[in-house]
Amino acid sequence: HVFTMPIKTEDFEEDTENGLFILLKITYTPKYPEELPLLEIEECVNIDEYDLRSDLFEHLTEQVN
């Protein structure tokens, strides 16, 4: 199973520098739950401008664990 989930801050507005947005892709492997799902950030807005991608991905990985 593969799911994509849009996640945005309350102040996010397209075509502006306000707020943050990611499109998170979660892929469950055939061995789930023994094996963790795979996470990918497919799209992002204003995440790289604030150098947040690695911290965000690390946090999401910790939560999955």
Secondary structure, 3 states (H helix, E strand, C coil): CEEEEEEECCCCCCCCCCCCEEEEEEECCCCCCCCCCEEEEEEEECCHHHCCHHHHHHHHHHHHC
